Amino acid sequence: MGIDPTKISSKEIYSVKDIAQILRTTEQTVRNHLKRGLIKGVKNNAGRWHVRGIDLKKYLSFLVRA
């Protein structure tokens, strides 16, 4: 079970766990992509990454074109 990539909302905020489910990869891979700037995200005060839906959509469209 996961999040359907076609149902990503531009206005939602997604966690590393959410993105890992969407991409069917590990949370560590998502963190690595965030650290390298492949996915645009921000860390909150607790050090957890968050990604806006619009930025996740941009990343997914990049993957489709690649």
PDB file with one MODEL, atoms N, CA, C and O in Angstrom:
MODEL        1
ATOM      1  N   MET A   1       0.847  -1.186   0.000  1.00  0.00           N
ATOM      2  CA  MET A   1       0.000   0.000   0.000  1.00  0.00           C
ATOM      3  C   MET A   1       0.882   1.235   0.000  1.00  0.00           C
ATOM      4  O   MET A   1       1.933   1.253   0.640  1.00  0.00           O
ATOM      5  N   GLY A   2       0.463   2.252  -0.705  1.00  0.00           N
ATOM      6  CA  GLY A   2       1.231   3.475  -0.769  1.00  0.00           C
ATOM      7  C   GLY A   2       0.366   4.602  -1.282  1.00  0.00           C
ATOM      8  O   GLY A   2      -0.861   4.513  -1.311  1.00  0.00           O
ATOM      9  N   ILE A   3       1.023   5.645  -1.677  1.00  0.00           N
ATOM     10  CA  ILE A   3       0.341   6.819  -2.211  1.00  0.00           C
ATOM     11  C   ILE A   3       0.394   6.741  -3.726  1.00  0.00           C
ATOM     12  O   ILE A   3       1.456   6.513  -4.304  1.00  0.00           O
ATOM     13  N   ASP A   4      -0.736   6.927  -4.363  1.00  0.00           N
ATOM     14  CA  ASP A   4      -0.817   6.909  -5.819  1.00  0.00           C
ATOM     15  C   ASP A   4      -0.166   8.177  -6.364  1.00  0.00           C
ATOM     16  O   ASP A   4      -0.601   9.279  -6.028  1.00  0.00           O
ATOM     17  N   PRO A   5       0.873   8.046  -7.203  1.00  0.00           N
ATOM     18  CA  PRO A   5       1.558   9.234  -7.731  1.00  0.00           C
ATOM     19  C   PRO A   5       0.639  10.184  -8.499  1.00  0.00           C
ATOM     20  O   PRO A   5       0.906  11.383  -8.564  1.00  0.00           O
ATOM     21  N   THR A   6      -0.445   9.654  -9.081  1.00  0.00           N
ATOM     22  CA  THR A   6      -1.358  10.520  -9.823  1.00  0.00           C
ATOM     23  C   THR A   6      -2.240  11.350  -8.900  1.00  0.00           C
ATOM     24  O   THR A   6      -2.932  12.262  -9.353  1.00  0.00           O
ATOM     25  N   LYS A   7      -2.217  11.038  -7.609  1.00  0.00           N
ATOM     26  CA  LYS A   7      -3.059  11.755  -6.641  1.00  0.00           C
ATOM     27  C   LYS A   7      -2.265  12.751  -5.792  1.00  0.00           C
ATOM     28  O   LYS A   7      -2.764  13.229  -4.773  1.00  0.00           O
ATOM     29  N   ILE A   8      -1.047  13.062  -6.199  1.00  0.00           N
ATOM     30  CA  ILE A   8      -0.225  14.009  -5.442  1.00  0.00           C
ATOM     31  C   ILE A   8      -0.817  15.404  -5.571  1.00  0.00           C
ATOM     32  O   ILE A   8      -1.065  15.886  -6.677  1.00  0.00           O
ATOM     33  N   SER A   9      -1.038  16.038  -4.444  1.00  0.00           N
ATOM     34  CA  SER A   9      -1.583  17.392  -4.420  1.00  0.00           C
ATOM     35  C   SER A   9      -0.447  18.402  -4.333  1.00  0.00           C
ATOM     36  O   SER A   9       0.448  18.274  -3.498  1.00  0.00           O
ATOM     37  N   SER A  10      -0.492  19.398  -5.196  1.00  0.00           N
ATOM     38  CA  SER A  10       0.538  20.445  -5.198  1.00  0.00           C
ATOM     39  C   SER A  10       0.582  21.203  -3.883  1.00  0.00           C
ATOM     40  O   SER A  10       1.621  21.754  -3.520  1.00  0.00           O
ATOM     41  N   LYS A  11      -0.534  21.237  -3.165  1.00  0.00           N
ATOM     42  CA  LYS A  11      -0.625  22.030  -1.936  1.00  0.00           C
ATOM     43  C   LYS A  11      -0.267  21.245  -0.676  1.00  0.00           C
ATOM     44  O   LYS A  11      -0.119  21.833   0.396  1.00  0.00           O
ATOM     45  N   GLU A  12      -0.127  19.927  -0.793  1.00  0.00           N
ATOM     46  CA  GLU A  12       0.192  19.091   0.367  1.00  0.00           C
ATOM     47  C   GLU A  12       1.686  19.125   0.672  1.00  0.00           C
ATOM     48  O   GLU A  12       2.498  19.509  -0.169  1.00  0.00           O
ATOM     49  N   ILE A  13       2.028  18.720   1.883  1.00  0.00           N
ATOM     50  CA  ILE A  13       3.416  18.559   2.311  1.00  0.00           C
ATOM     51  C   ILE A  13       3.637  17.064   2.522  1.00  0.00           C
ATOM     52  O   ILE A  13       2.834  16.398   3.176  1.00  0.00           O
ATOM     53  N   TYR A  14       4.728  16.543   1.967  1.00  0.00           N
ATOM     54  CA  TYR A  14       5.008  15.113   2.023  1.00  0.00           C
ATOM     55  C   TYR A  14       6.265  14.835   2.838  1.00  0.00           C
ATOM     56  O   TYR A  14       7.240  15.584   2.784  1.00  0.00           O
ATOM     57  N   SER A  15       6.219  13.748   3.589  1.00  0.00           N
ATOM     58  CA  SER A  15       7.351  13.323   4.415  1.00  0.00           C
ATOM     59  C   SER A  15       8.257  12.398   3.603  1.00  0.00           C
ATOM     60  O   SER A  15       7.908  11.966   2.505  1.00  0.00           O
ATOM     61  N   VAL A  16       9.407  12.110   4.162  1.00  0.00           N
ATOM     62  CA  VAL A  16      10.332  11.166   3.535  1.00  0.00           C
ATOM     63  C   VAL A  16       9.640   9.812   3.365  1.00  0.00           C
ATOM     64  O   VAL A  16       9.782   9.163   2.329  1.00  0.00           O
ATOM     65  N   LYS A  17       8.904   9.399   4.368  1.00  0.00           N
ATOM     66  CA  LYS A  17       8.196   8.117   4.302  1.00  0.00           C
ATOM     67  C   LYS A  17       7.185   8.103   3.160  1.00  0.00           C
ATOM     68  O   LYS A  17       7.099   7.126   2.415  1.00  0.00           O
ATOM     69  N   ASP A  18       6.419   9.188   3.023  1.00  0.00           N
ATOM     70  CA  ASP A  18       5.446   9.295   1.935  1.00  0.00           C
ATOM     71  C   ASP A  18       6.135   9.163   0.579  1.00  0.00           C
ATOM     72  O   ASP A  18       5.682   8.419  -0.291  1.00  0.00           O
ATOM     73  N   ILE A  19       7.226   9.889   0.414  1.00  0.00           N
ATOM     74  CA  ILE A  19       7.931   9.904  -0.869  1.00  0.00           C
ATOM     75  C   ILE A  19       8.533   8.535  -1.164  1.00  0.00           C
ATOM     76  O   ILE A  19       8.516   8.086  -2.310  1.00  0.00           O
ATOM     77  N   ALA A  20       9.061   7.874  -0.150  1.00  0.00           N
ATOM     78  CA  ALA A  20       9.610   6.530  -0.340  1.00  0.00           C
ATOM     79  C   ALA A  20       8.519   5.573  -0.829  1.00  0.00           C
ATOM     80  O   ALA A  20       8.776   4.721  -1.679  1.00  0.00           O
ATOM     81  N   GLN A  21       7.321   5.712  -0.301  1.00  0.00           N
ATOM     82  CA  GLN A  21       6.208   4.867  -0.745  1.00  0.00           C
ATOM     83  C   GLN A  21       5.834   5.178  -2.187  1.00  0.00           C
ATOM     84  O   GLN A  21       5.585   4.267  -2.976  1.00  0.00           O
ATOM     85  N   ILE A  22       5.794   6.451  -2.532  1.00  0.00           N
ATOM     86  CA  ILE A  22       5.440   6.853  -3.895  1.00  0.00           C
ATOM     87  C   ILE A  22       6.462   6.323  -4.889  1.00  0.00           C
ATOM     88  O   ILE A  22       6.102   5.786  -5.936  1.00  0.00           O
ATOM     89  N   LEU A  23       7.746   6.476  -4.552  1.00  0.00           N
ATOM     90  CA  LEU A  23       8.824   6.076  -5.461  1.00  0.00           C
ATOM     91  C   LEU A  23       9.163   4.589  -5.359  1.00  0.00           C
ATOM     92  O   LEU A  23       9.944   4.064  -6.153  1.00  0.00           O
ATOM     93  N   ARG A  24       8.565   3.919  -4.373  1.00  0.00           N
ATOM     94  CA  ARG A  24       8.854   2.503  -4.117  1.00  0.00           C
ATOM     95  C   ARG A  24      10.354   2.287  -3.921  1.00  0.00           C
ATOM     96  O   ARG A  24      10.979   1.442  -4.562  1.00  0.00           O
ATOM     97  N   THR A  25      10.893   3.077  -3.021  1.00  0.00           N
ATOM     98  CA  THR A  25      12.305   3.011  -2.674  1.00  0.00           C
ATOM     99  C   THR A  25      12.437   3.135  -1.162  1.00  0.00           C
ATOM    100  O   THR A  25      11.437   3.154  -0.444  1.00  0.00           O
ATOM    101  N   THR A  26      13.658   3.218  -0.687  1.00  0.00           N
ATOM    102  CA  THR A  26      13.866   3.326   0.758  1.00  0.00           C
ATOM    103  C   THR A  26      13.841   4.785   1.204  1.00  0.00           C
ATOM    104  O   THR A  26      14.041   5.702   0.408  1.00  0.00           O
ATOM    105  N   GLU A  27      13.592   4.969   2.480  1.00  0.00           N
ATOM    106  CA  GLU A  27      13.622   6.314   3.050  1.00  0.00           C
ATOM    107  C   GLU A  27      15.032   6.893   2.954  1.00  0.00           C
ATOM    108  O   GLU A  27      15.191   8.096   2.751  1.00  0.00           O
ATOM    109  N   GLN A  28      16.050   6.054   3.098  1.00  0.00           N
ATOM    110  CA  GLN A  28      17.431   6.535   3.005  1.00  0.00           C
ATOM    111  C   GLN A  28      17.735   7.062   1.605  1.00  0.00           C
ATOM    112  O   GLN A  28      18.430   8.068   1.465  1.00  0.00           O
ATOM    113  N   THR A  29      17.231   6.406   0.580  1.00  0.00           N
ATOM    114  CA  THR A  29      17.428   6.888  -0.788  1.00  0.00           C
ATOM    115  C   THR A  29      16.791   8.258  -0.958  1.00  0.00           C
ATOM    116  O   THR A  29      17.381   9.145  -1.575  1.00  0.00           O
ATOM    117  N   VAL A  30      15.602   8.436  -0.419  1.00  0.00           N
ATOM    118  CA  VAL A  30      14.922   9.735  -0.504  1.00  0.00           C
ATOM    119  C   VAL A  30      15.751  10.798   0.217  1.00  0.00           C
ATOM    120  O   VAL A  30      15.931  11.898  -0.306  1.00  0.00           O
ATOM    121  N   ARG A  31      16.253  10.484   1.405  1.00  0.00           N
ATOM    122  CA  ARG A  31      17.091  11.448   2.145  1.00  0.00           C
ATOM    123  C   ARG A  31      18.341  11.803   1.341  1.00  0.00           C
ATOM    124  O   ARG A  31      18.745  12.965   1.300  1.00  0.00           O
ATOM    125  N   ASN A  32      18.948  10.811   0.707  1.00  0.00           N
ATOM    126  CA  ASN A  32      20.128  11.075  -0.118  1.00  0.00           C
ATOM    127  C   ASN A  32      19.792  12.017  -1.268  1.00  0.00           C
ATOM    128  O   ASN A  32      20.568  12.922  -1.575  1.00  0.00           O
ATOM    129  N   HIS A  33      18.651  11.814  -1.901  1.00  0.00           N
ATOM    130  CA  HIS A  33      18.227  12.687  -2.999  1.00  0.00           C
ATOM    131  C   HIS A  33      17.965  14.105  -2.497  1.00  0.00           C
ATOM    132  O   HIS A  33      18.269  15.078  -3.188  1.00  0.00           O
ATOM    133  N   LEU A  34      17.408  14.221  -1.308  1.00  0.00           N
ATOM    134  CA  LEU A  34      17.174  15.541  -0.715  1.00  0.00           C
ATOM    135  C   LEU A  34      18.503  16.232  -0.412  1.00  0.00           C
ATOM    136  O   LEU A  34      18.673  17.412  -0.721  1.00  0.00           O
ATOM    137  N   LYS A  35      19.436  15.510   0.187  1.00  0.00           N
ATOM    138  CA  LYS A  35      20.743  16.091   0.533  1.00  0.00           C
ATOM    139  C   LYS A  35      21.504  16.539  -0.706  1.00  0.00           C
ATOM    140  O   LYS A  35      22.205  17.550  -0.676  1.00  0.00           O
ATOM    141  N   ARG A  36      21.366  15.786  -1.798  1.00  0.00           N
ATOM    142  CA  ARG A  36      22.066  16.117  -3.045  1.00  0.00           C
ATOM    143  C   ARG A  36      21.333  17.185  -3.857  1.00  0.00           C
ATOM    144  O   ARG A  36      21.858  17.673  -4.857  1.00  0.00           O
ATOM    145  N   GLY A  37      20.128  17.547  -3.432  1.00  0.00           N
ATOM    146  CA  GLY A  37      19.369  18.573  -4.130  1.00  0.00           C
ATOM    147  C   GLY A  37      18.563  18.054  -5.304  1.00  0.00           C
ATOM    148  O   GLY A  37      18.025  18.847  -6.076  1.00  0.00           O
ATOM    149  N   LEU A  38      18.467  16.747  -5.455  1.00  0.00           N
ATOM    150  CA  LEU A  38      17.673  16.190  -6.549  1.00  0.00           C
ATOM    151  C   LEU A  38      16.186  16.406  -6.307  1.00  0.00           C
ATOM    152  O   LEU A  38      15.413  16.608  -7.244  1.00  0.00           O
ATOM    153  N   ILE A  39      15.799  16.360  -5.040  1.00  0.00           N
ATOM    154  CA  ILE A  39      14.435  16.688  -4.628  1.00  0.00           C
ATOM    155  C   ILE A  39      14.543  17.932  -3.758  1.00  0.00           C
ATOM    156  O   ILE A  39      15.351  17.982  -2.830  1.00  0.00           O
ATOM    157  N   LYS A  40      13.726  18.936  -4.062  1.00  0.00           N
ATOM    158  CA  LYS A  40      13.748  20.166  -3.275  1.00  0.00           C
ATOM    159  C   LYS A  40      12.901  19.970  -2.021  1.00  0.00           C
ATOM    160  O   LYS A  40      11.723  19.624  -2.099  1.00  0.00           O
ATOM    161  N   GLY A  41      13.522  20.196  -0.866  1.00  0.00           N
ATOM    162  CA  GLY A  41      12.812  20.050   0.394  1.00  0.00           C
ATOM    163  C   GLY A  41      13.426  20.928   1.461  1.00  0.00           C
ATOM    164  O   GLY A  41      14.457  21.564   1.241  1.00  0.00           O
ATOM    165  N   VAL A  42      12.789  20.960   2.614  1.00  0.00           N
ATOM    166  CA  VAL A  42      13.303  21.737   3.748  1.00  0.00           C
ATOM    167  C   VAL A  42      13.266  20.861   4.992  1.00  0.00           C
ATOM    168  O   VAL A  42      12.443  19.953   5.112  1.00  0.00           O
ATOM    169  N   LYS A  43      14.173  21.155   5.910  1.00  0.00           N
ATOM    170  CA  LYS A  43      14.183  20.462   7.195  1.00  0.00           C
ATOM    171  C   LYS A  43      13.446  21.322   8.215  1.00  0.00           C
ATOM    172  O   LYS A  43      13.602  22.543   8.241  1.00  0.00           O
ATOM    173  N   ASN A  44      12.648  20.679   9.049  1.00  0.00           N
ATOM    174  CA  ASN A  44      11.986  21.419  10.117  1.00  0.00           C
ATOM    175  C   ASN A  44      12.925  21.522  11.316  1.00  0.00           C
ATOM    176  O   ASN A  44      14.064  21.059  11.253  1.00  0.00           O
ATOM    177  N   ASN A  45      12.458  22.121  12.399  1.00  0.00           N
ATOM    178  CA  ASN A  45      13.297  22.318  13.589  1.00  0.00           C
ATOM    179  C   ASN A  45      13.779  21.010  14.206  1.00  0.00           C
ATOM    180  O   ASN A  45      14.805  20.985  14.886  1.00  0.00           O
ATOM    181  N   ALA A  46      13.048  19.931  13.972  1.00  0.00           N
ATOM    182  CA  ALA A  46      13.430  18.624  14.505  1.00  0.00           C
ATOM    183  C   ALA A  46      14.388  17.879  13.573  1.00  0.00           C
ATOM    184  O   ALA A  46      14.816  16.764  13.872  1.00  0.00           O
ATOM    185  N   GLY A  47      14.719  18.505  12.443  1.00  0.00           N
ATOM    186  CA  GLY A  47      15.650  17.886  11.500  1.00  0.00           C
ATOM    187  C   GLY A  47      15.002  16.930  10.517  1.00  0.00           C
ATOM    188  O   GLY A  47      15.699  16.175   9.839  1.00  0.00           O
ATOM    189  N   ARG A  48      13.681  16.950  10.429  1.00  0.00           N
ATOM    190  CA  ARG A  48      12.970  16.067   9.497  1.00  0.00           C
ATOM    191  C   ARG A  48      12.695  16.798   8.188  1.00  0.00           C
ATOM    192  O   ARG A  48      12.330  17.973   8.180  1.00  0.00           O
ATOM    193  N   TRP A  49      12.876  16.086   7.095  1.00  0.00           N
ATOM    194  CA  TRP A  49      12.644  16.651   5.771  1.00  0.00           C
ATOM    195  C   TRP A  49      11.157  16.704   5.448  1.00  0.00           C
ATOM    196  O   TRP A  49      10.387  15.823   5.828  1.00  0.00           O
ATOM    197  N   HIS A  50      10.775  17.759   4.737  1.00  0.00           N
ATOM    198  CA  HIS A  50       9.420  17.900   4.210  1.00  0.00           C
ATOM    199  C   HIS A  50       9.517  18.448   2.795  1.00  0.00           C
ATOM    200  O   HIS A  50      10.374  19.279   2.494  1.00  0.00           O
ATOM    201  N   VAL A  51       8.624  17.969   1.929  1.00  0.00           N
ATOM    202  CA  VAL A  51       8.647  18.347   0.519  1.00  0.00           C
ATOM    203  C   VAL A  51       7.250  18.800   0.119  1.00  0.00           C
ATOM    204  O   VAL A  51       6.257  18.122   0.384  1.00  0.00           O
ATOM    205  N   ARG A  52       7.195  19.963  -0.524  1.00  0.00           N
ATOM    206  CA  ARG A  52       5.908  20.444  -1.036  1.00  0.00           C
ATOM    207  C   ARG A  52       5.496  19.572  -2.222  1.00  0.00           C
ATOM    208  O   ARG A  52       6.337  19.088  -2.979  1.00  0.00           O
ATOM    209  N   GLY A  53       4.208  19.388  -2.363  1.00  0.00           N
ATOM    210  CA  GLY A  53       3.685  18.582  -3.462  1.00  0.00           C
ATOM    211  C   GLY A  53       4.140  19.081  -4.816  1.00  0.00           C
ATOM    212  O   GLY A  53       4.448  18.280  -5.698  1.00  0.00           O
ATOM    213  N   ILE A  54       4.187  20.391  -4.996  1.00  0.00           N
ATOM    214  CA  ILE A  54       4.602  20.954  -6.280  1.00  0.00           C
ATOM    215  C   ILE A  54       6.046  20.564  -6.592  1.00  0.00           C
ATOM    216  O   ILE A  54       6.378  20.290  -7.746  1.00  0.00           O
ATOM    217  N   ASP A  55       6.903  20.538  -5.575  1.00  0.00           N
ATOM    218  CA  ASP A  55       8.296  20.149  -5.792  1.00  0.00           C
ATOM    219  C   ASP A  55       8.414  18.654  -6.068  1.00  0.00           C
ATOM    220  O   ASP A  55       9.260  18.233  -6.857  1.00  0.00           O
ATOM    221  N   LEU A  56       7.583  17.861  -5.433  1.00  0.00           N
ATOM    222  CA  LEU A  56       7.578  16.426  -5.698  1.00  0.00           C
ATOM    223  C   LEU A  56       7.111  16.154  -7.124  1.00  0.00           C
ATOM    224  O   LEU A  56       7.664  15.289  -7.804  1.00  0.00           O
ATOM    225  N   LYS A  57       6.101  16.885  -7.579  1.00  0.00           N
ATOM    226  CA  LYS A  57       5.626  16.729  -8.955  1.00  0.00           C
ATOM    227  C   LYS A  57       6.728  17.087  -9.955  1.00  0.00           C
ATOM    228  O   LYS A  57       6.883  16.415 -10.974  1.00  0.00           O
ATOM    229  N   LYS A  58       7.490  18.141  -9.666  1.00  0.00           N
ATOM    230  CA  LYS A  58       8.599  18.528 -10.550  1.00  0.00           C
ATOM    231  C   LYS A  58       9.636  17.416 -10.625  1.00  0.00           C
ATOM    232  O   LYS A  58      10.138  17.102 -11.705  1.00  0.00           O
ATOM    233  N   TYR A  59       9.955  16.825  -9.484  1.00  0.00           N
ATOM    234  CA  TYR A  59      10.923  15.729  -9.451  1.00  0.00           C
ATOM    235  C   TYR A  59      10.408  14.539 -10.261  1.00  0.00           C
ATOM    236  O   TYR A  59      11.156  13.946 -11.038  1.00  0.00           O
ATOM    237  N   LEU A  60       9.144  14.194 -10.083  1.00  0.00           N
ATOM    238  CA  LEU A  60       8.576  13.064 -10.809  1.00  0.00           C
ATOM    239  C   LEU A  60       8.554  13.319 -12.313  1.00  0.00           C
ATOM    240  O   LEU A  60       8.802  12.401 -13.095  1.00  0.00           O
ATOM    241  N   SER A  61       8.263  14.545 -12.727  1.00  0.00           N
ATOM    242  CA  SER A  61       8.266  14.846 -14.162  1.00  0.00           C
ATOM    243  C   SER A  61       9.686  14.781 -14.714  1.00  0.00           C
ATOM    244  O   SER A  61       9.885  14.409 -15.870  1.00  0.00           O
ATOM    245  N   PHE A  62      10.683  15.145 -13.888  1.00  0.00           N
ATOM    246  CA  PHE A  62      12.085  15.012 -14.284  1.00  0.00           C
ATOM    247  C   PHE A  62      12.425  13.535 -14.496  1.00  0.00           C
ATOM    248  O   PHE A  62      13.110  13.192 -15.460  1.00  0.00           O
ATOM    249  N   LEU A  63      11.956  12.666 -13.611  1.00  0.00           N
ATOM    250  CA  LEU A  63      12.226  11.232 -13.739  1.00  0.00           C
ATOM    251  C   LEU A  63      11.611  10.659 -15.010  1.00  0.00           C
ATOM    252  O   LEU A  63      12.207   9.804 -15.664  1.00  0.00           O
ATOM    253  N   VAL A  64      10.427  11.130 -15.354  1.00  0.00           N
ATOM    254  CA  VAL A  64       9.742  10.631 -16.550  1.00  0.00           C
ATOM    255  C   VAL A  64      10.506  11.044 -17.802  1.00  0.00           C
ATOM    256  O   VAL A  64      10.599  10.269 -18.754  1.00  0.00           O
ATOM    257  N   ARG A  65      11.052  12.255 -17.809  1.00  0.00           N
ATOM    258  CA  ARG A  65      11.795  12.750 -18.974  1.00  0.00           C
ATOM    259  C   ARG A  65      13.174  12.121 -19.095  1.00  0.00           C
ATOM    260  O   ARG A  65      13.717  12.019 -20.195  1.00  0.00           O
ATOM    261  N   ALA A  66      13.745  11.696 -17.968  1.00  0.00           N
ATOM    262  CA  ALA A  66      15.130  11.180 -17.978  1.00  0.00           C
ATOM    263  C   ALA A  66      15.245   9.842 -18.671  1.00  0.00           C
ATOM    264  O   ALA A  66      16.338   9.284 -18.759  1.00  0.00           O
TER     265      ALA A  66
ENDMDL
END
